[in-house]
Amino acid sequence: MNHILVTGGAGFIGSHTCLVLLKNGYFISVIDSFINSSKKSLENVLKILKKNHIFHEKIKIYEGDIRDTELLNKIFKYSRENKLEISSVIHFAGLKSVSESIQNPIKYWENNVAGTLNLTNVMEENNCKTIIFSSSATIYGLTNKTKFKETDPISPVNPYGTTKFVIEKFLETIYSSNLENWRIANLRYFNPIGAHKSALIGESPIGLPNNIFPLINQVAGGILKELKIYGKDWPTYDGTGIRDYIHVMDVAEGHLAALKFLSNSKPKIITINLGTGKGTSVLDLVKTFEKVNKIKIPLNFVDRREGDVARLVADNSLAKSLLNWQPKMKLSEMCLDGWRWQLNNMNGYND
Ligand SMILES: NC(=O)c1ccc[n+]([C@@H]2O[C@H](COP(=O)([O-])OP(=O)(O)OC[C@H]3O[C@@H](n4cnc5c(N)ncnc54)[C@H](O)[C@@H]3O)[C@@H](O)[C@H]2O)c1
């Protein structure tokens, strides 16, 4: 049986990916410190799967940190002893707030970079050499390009982005040091939003959200008074920033596609954009949300934020051709599914 270790699997993208993996017959072990997530997310993944006992037996959850060498070794050893050797790792665990990373870069280097060093070290010791890493489109940095290709220059503009870039580079060096062994996929996500249609799993930020969609949800839900829009003077068609919003289920499916691709290929390293290829301004995102959900979102335009860029849209042709993957969900579905999650869980998993 194919056994995947999912780091950070209780988080937003991780929980949706765990659902996809379980549905596709994988056995999974999750390690999560729950620093930015709840144990309920994976309980709810099992609820979506109708409490089917087969699935209960196919998931094992470890509460702990990826910097804990002993725990990681224990997970690999336990799996081996139970004849369920871990074949690959999907590595979501990481801190992701741009603003927090600007205030506290050491925390980000320590958690994201040192955490990944520890993880890959333990993987090597345990002869597991396939990893899918959660990278980010934020590493493309400041340019005026309409769409970003994987080969475009990288220039992260904040410490969070720098940790992602450094990890990609680090994984490249691991790959080149031993060409016969490692299979690596760096997946650069654009802007994952939305939630599973069941409204049982979704994005449940701890504290004030950093990303736009949970902020819109909280304004719509009356938790926040208004939506702050950072800058109305960006060089874009309506002056607000343009992003490539992608449904979180499409992102989750992208991991399945990458896993299948790596398992069927020779050792290699690939770097892939996961986006829809469509740019949407903040104002257009708000308008779509308002239209499909019939809710008014009060806006407040404020100054630009440090570390932001005008436009970040994926050229996703490589993902389509190499992974045979297609984003399926429209912006309207992202807004409907995301709001349905919020409406059913006003305080996220704390309800
Ligand atoms: N959501 C996005 O917009 C986005 C965009 C690009 C890249 N990413 C990256 O994708 C990954 C997943 O993002 P997400 O939105 O699901 O975030 P998330 O915060 O919901 O999930 C991350 C998970 O990792 C856990 N975690 C963090 N540090 C850990 C550690 N040291 N040991 C064990 N567990 C730890 C958290 O508790 C959380 O469950 C992150 O690495 C993030 O940087 C996210």
The ligand as a Gaussian input file, in Angstrom:
#p B3LYP/6-31G(d) Opt

LIG

0 1
 N       -2.665000      29.265000       1.801000
 C       -1.931000      29.940000       0.935000
 O       -2.353000      30.977000       0.432000
 C       -0.556000      29.450000       0.549000
 C        0.036000      29.961000      -0.619000
 C        1.302000      29.507000      -0.970000
 C        1.958000      28.572000      -0.185000
 N        1.361000      28.114000       0.952000
 C        2.089000      27.154000       1.780000
 O        1.346000      25.947000       1.845000
 C        1.501000      25.327000       3.117000
 C        0.131000      25.064000       3.708000
 O       -0.577000      26.281000       3.772000
 P       -1.981000      26.400000       4.504000
 O       -2.675000      27.552000       3.919000
 O       -2.639000      25.090000       4.540000
 O       -1.486000      26.830000       5.934000
 P       -1.963000      26.322000       7.366000
 O       -1.324000      27.224000       8.377000
 O       -3.420000      26.159000       7.401000
 O       -1.286000      24.876000       7.429000
 C        0.037000      24.673000       7.837000
 C        0.009000      23.577000       8.870000
 O        1.338000      23.322000       9.310000
 C        1.342000      23.220000      10.730000
 N        2.696000      23.555000      11.138000
 C        3.336000      24.742000      11.014000
 N        4.600000      24.632000      11.453000
 C        4.764000      23.351000      11.850000
 C        5.856000      22.615000      12.383000
 N        7.041000      23.183000      12.594000
 N        5.683000      21.312000      12.666000
 C        4.468000      20.717000      12.465000
 N        3.410000      21.363000      11.974000
 C        3.555000      22.663000      11.665000
 C        0.252000      24.159000      11.184000
 O       -0.246000      23.837000      12.463000
 C       -0.798000      23.953000      10.098000
 O       -1.656000      22.888000      10.417000
 C        2.353000      26.272000       3.945000
 O        3.687000      25.811000       3.898000
 C        2.220000      27.600000       3.226000
 O        3.356000      28.398000       3.392000
 C        0.105000      28.519000       1.332000

